[in-house]
Amino acid sequence: MNPVAPERTMERIRLDVEDGVALLTVDRPEVRNALDTDTVAEIHEALDRIERDDSVRVLIVTGAGEKVFVAGADIKSLLARTTKDVLVAANNRLFARLADLPIPTIAAINGYALGGGLEFALACDIRIASSNAKLGLPETGLGIIPGAGGTHRLPRIVGLGIAKEMILAGTIHDAEAAKAIGLVNRVVAPGELLDEVRKLAGAIQKRAPMALRLAKMSLNAAGSVPSDAFEIVAQSVLNSTDDMKEGMTAFLEKRAAEYRGE
């Protein structure tokens, strides 16, 4: 894969782009791929670069190794937090930005995704897990709550009752149980995870970019605004695009569409 030329040296993450798919890897296996302040800053910089690169159609996020996806923070750092640190809400802003990223995002969950790690995955559009993954939000056992999006993103995905059990009882699910409740879309063997995710990303990136963007916006708005109204507006915008004409013409001509995202 060809790495994107960095604006500064990335010490905590890796960013690679190939065939319209960006792969962002949190690369700190020695500390369970924890999201400290510097790592969050590097991820923001990577997202800046992705948003400037029109060739990127899909983003995959994962962690280095096969044991841990991402750790939100270690217990010592949580204990040392001040009220000001909490109010800064660095992870909240990062996850909100990831959730609102114009392109589709996929979390490749390669092991444990607990606390902030699961909240990171919840901010992605699609979650694929390796069979050794464990997922949960155990924060209430530490006297806190999953406060970086967990209490509002999890219920949208698994339903309010299951979300309450996971958060109030600290229930941790293995990969198959997570799939059964809709927390992850599918489960694959650890050695096949990235190949499976790249196949899905490849299928997505072949579709019309503007349609993907507006479909994601409409899906994200479901439950908060009248989605039928948004769909009408989105469809009217798409009806005037070259991509719409190309997609339908290619279908009628029985050939692959060549989308330009214009």
N, C-alpha and C positions, 0 to 999 in steps of 0.2 A: 504494500500500500504506500501511497505517496503522502508524506506528512505535509500539512499546511505550513507554509513558512511563518514562523512565529514572530510577533512583534517584540517579544522578549522571551527569554528562556523559560520554558514551562518546567517546573521542578516537581510538581505534584500531580499533574494530569498529562495525558497524551491526547492529541487531536489529529486524526487522520481522515482524509477524504478520498473516496474512490467511487467513480461512476455515479455521482450525485448523492452518495450516502456518506454522512459524517459519523465517525465513531469517536466518542469522547469517553476516555477511560480514566477514572480516578485511580492513580498509581501510587498508593501508599500502603502496600500490604503489611509493612512492619507495624503500622498502627491501625490495622483493620480498615484501611481506606477512609479514615475519619475526615470529616469536613471541618477543618479549622478555618480561621479567618483568611489565611493566605490561599488555601485551596478554593474557598468560595470566590475569592477575587480572581483566581486563574480561570475558574469556570465561567465567570461573567465575561472575562476577556475572550474566552473561546466562543461564547455565544455572540459577542460583538462581531467576531470574524465570520461566524456562520451566517449572521444576518446580512453581512456585506457581500457574501458570496452567492450570487444568483444561481450558481450551478448546484448548490446543495438543496436537495428536495426532501430528505429525511434525516433525522438525527437519532442515533443509537447511543444510549448511555449505559456504562457498565463499570465494574470495579476490577482491579488487577487480581489475578489468581482465581481459584475455584472455591474458596472458603467463605469469603465475605463480599457482598455487593458493595455496600457503603455503610459506614457507621456514622451516625449523626454527630456524636461527640462522646468522649469518654466521661466516666462518672466524676473523676477528679475535676475536670474542666467545668462540668455542670455545677458542682458544689461551690466552685470558686466564682461563679457568675454573680455579677451585681445586678440590681434592678435596672440600671442604665444599660447593661449588656443585653438584658432581655428586651428592653424597649427598642434597642437598635434593630433587633429581629433580622439578622443577616440571612439566616436560612429561609425565613418567611419570604423575603424579597426575592431570593434566588429561585425558590420553588414556584412562586407566583409568576416570575418571568418565564420559567421553563414551561409552565402550564399554558401561558399565553403566546408562546413562540409560534410564529405563523405556520411553520412546517410541522408535519406529523413527527411525533417522538415515540421511541420504543425503549423501555427499560429491559435490559438483559440481566436478569437477577441471578447471579452466579454464586449463590450461597446465602448466608444470613443477611436479612434485611429487617432489622429491628429498629424501632424508634425513628430517628431522623432518616435512617436509611430507607425505611418503608415510605416515609413521607416524600422522599426524593422520587421513589418509584411511582407513588400515587400522582405526582405532578406530571407524569408522562401519559401519553394517550393510550398506550398499549403496554402490557407487561407479559413477558415470557420468562419462565423460571426454569432453572435446572432442577433435576429431581432431588438434589441435596439441599434445596433452599428451605429456609425457615423464615416466616414472616409474622410480625406482630408489633403491637404498640404497648410496651410494658411500662410506660412512664408513670402511671398512677401508683405503681409499687415503689416509686422513688419520691413520691410526694409532689409530682408535677403532672402536667397533661401533655399529650402530643400537640404542641402549640405551634407547629410550623405547617399547618394545613391539614393535619390528620383528622381533627374533629369535624371538618366539613367536607373534605374530599372522600374520606373512607365511606361515609353513609351513602354518597351518591353512587358509589361503585358496588357495594355489597348490601345496601339496605340498612335502615336505621337500627333494627333489632340486632343484627349480627355485629354492626359497628359498635353498638353499646356493649355487647358482650366482650368483644375484643379489647375495648378500651377500659371498661370498668373492671373486668376480671383479669385483664392482661393475657388473654388467650393467645398462644402462639401456634400457628398452623404450619404443617409441613406443606410441601408443594402441591400434592394431590388434593389435600383439604382446601388449600387456597384456590385451586382451580374449581373445586366443587361449589364454592360460594361466589365465584366470579371475580375473585381478587386478582387472579392471573388468567390470561387467555389460554395458555397451553403449558405443558411441562415436557421437557426434553432431557436427554442424558447430558451430564456436564460437558463432555467433550464435543457435543453437537450443538451447544447453545448458540454460539455466535453464527455458525453456518445457518441454523434455522432462522435466526433473527435477520440475518442479511438477506435470506430468500424473501422474507416478508417485506423488508425494506425495499428490495428490488421491485417487488410487485407494486408497492405503493408509488415509488418514484417514477414509474412509467405513466402514471395518470396525470391528467391536466393540472398544472400547479395552482392556477387560480381556483379551480373547482375544489381542490384539496383544502386550500386556505379557507374558503368560505364554508365548506362543509364542516371543518373543524370549529370555526367560529359559531356556527349554528348549533352544533352538538354541545359545545361548552356553554352556550346560552340557555340550553334546555333547562326548564325549571325556574329560571330567573327572569326571563322575558318571554312574551308570547312567541314561541318558536315558529309558528306558522307565518307570522308577519315577517320575521327575519328570513325565512325560507323564500318567501315571495320576492323580497328585495334581492336576495342573493341570486336567485334564479334569473331575475330580470337583468342583473349585471352580467352574469355568465352567458346569457343569450346573445350578447353583443360581442363576445370575444372571438378571436381567431381560433383559439383552442377548441371552442365548442364546434365551430364549423369543421375544423380538422378532424376532431374525434368522430363526428357523425359521418363525414365523408369517407374517412378511413374504414369505418364499420361497413358502409355500403359497398366500398371497393374491396373489402376483404383483405386489408393490409394493416400493418402496425401503424398506429398514429405517431406523428412526429410533433410533439408539443413544444411550444417555445415560451410559454408562460407570459404571453403578452396580452 
